[in-house]
Amino acid sequence: MSLVGIGDRRVCLARSEEGELFAIDDMCTHEEESLSEGWVDGSCIECPAHNAVFDLRTGEAQELPAIEAVSTYIVAVEDGEVYILVDDAQD
């Protein structure tokens, strides 16, 4: 996993165990903990602080203590470069 800064936004770039690349907000919705410091299990990411789990595909919270989803972003890889589409309308 990698922490990527896009403007003032912190995005976690993660590869699932199946090899798919995903981008989600880096901050856990339970408490302000960096998801990029957690770990991937299948197509989910687990927060390192309180073990909240989020689906990398949808951002939906899968395990307590988190109940709110994190935002997800479209990822594309072209010619070895990774592009993340951030919709400023979400802000």
N, C-alpha and C positions, 0 to 999 in steps of 0.2 A: 504494500500500500504506500501511497505517497500523499503528502499534503501539498495542495496546489493553491496558490493565491491568484484570484481573478478579480482585479480591482480590490475592493475591500472585503470580498467574499472569500471564505476558507472552504475549499472543496477537497473531499477525500476521493482520490482515484484508486480504485481497488479492482483486482482481478479475482473472479470467482474460482473455485476449485475446478470448474469446467473450462476455464480459460477465457471467459467473457470479461470484458472491461466495462466498469461502471463508474459513474461519478455521482456522489451524494454530498449534501451539506456535511461538513466535518464535525459540527457540534451536536452532541447527543441532546435530545429534547427533554430528557429527564433532568440533567444538570449539565452545566457547561464543561463537558469533557470532550477531548479530541478523539473522534472515532478512528482517525488514522493511526492512533496509538494502540488500537484494539487488534482483533484478529478476525480472519474470514473463516467461516465454516460453511462449506457448500456455496450457496448463493446468498448467505446472510453475513452480516458484520456484527460483532459483539463489542460493546463499549468496555473499555478496560477498567472503569471505575466501579460500576454497579451491575454489570453483566446484562444490561438491556440489549436486545437483539433487534436488528432492522433488516428487512428484505432489501437487498441491493437493487433489485429490479424495480420495486415500487416505492421504496422508502417507508413502507408501513412498519409500525412497531409490532414485533412478533412475541416479545417476552417483556414482562414487567421488570423493572419499575417504569419503563417508558410506555406512554399510551398515545403520544402524538407522533405522527410520521415526520421524517426528514424529507427535504426536497431532493428530487433526483434530476439529473441533467443528461441530455443526449451526448453520447460519445462517438466520435468517428476517428478512424485511423486511416490516413492517406500518406503514401510514400514514407512510411515510418514515423510520421508526425501524428501526435494525438491532439484532437480538437474537442473542446467541450463547449456545447451550446448553452449559454446562460441567458435566460429570458428575463430582462430587466423589468418586465411588467409584473413579475411576481413580487417585487419589493413594495 
